[in-house]
Amino acid sequence: MIKDWKKEIFTIPNLLSLFRLVLIPLYVTIYLNARDNADYYLAAAILAVSCLTDLIDGQIARRCNMISTVGKVLDPFADKVTQFTLVICLSIKYPILWTLSILIFVKEIFQLTAGIIRFRKGRMLKGAQITGKICTTVLFLSLIVLVMMPDIEYKYVQLIALIDAIFLLIAFTDYIIVYIRKDAKFQVLDNKE
């Protein structure tokens, strides 16, 4: 049981993560109804704000000692929902990205399942792996480029999809290895709350 649930939930980093979730329907509406480049730029700007708040919330959490159990779940959840929504929206315009959507889905289902199994054993991954952070950065940057450039040649879309798939596979492989091994990358959960 959480002693002070308001302090646990209502932190600046958690509110920023919730803000990122609120931006998702706004982005989807603008992107799917875009009529000209200004609409696409606005959709890309919303994604850029989402990425910026993701960077800021982590910095605030660490520097101001606002790391919370809720935040450890909410932050990556907001990342993954934003990422998956972005890829789905882009897949409607660029069908080659459906493969990327499936790869992201499989990776996230694996991590969720493995995470739940570890959680039930009283352990939790200490944080994202560097390969996961790099993959997320590459995905967001490349996909924002696709949003900003609606008339991009399809061969460049294919190249972006290939690069993103490579980074996803590297991160996926790394997480498989982390969850299979028993090492210091997991913390024991404190049940004294």
Secondary structure, 3 states (H helix, E strand, C coil): CCCCHHHHHCCHHHHHHHHHHHHHHHHHHHHHCCCCHHHHHHHHHHHHHHHHHHHHHHHHHHHCCCCCHHHHHHHHHHHHHHHHHHHHHHHHHCCCHHHHHHHHHHHHHHHHHHHHHHHHCCEEECCCCHHHHHHHHHHHHHHHHHHHCCCCCHHHHHHHHHHHHHHHHHHHHHHHHHHHCCCCCEEECCCCC
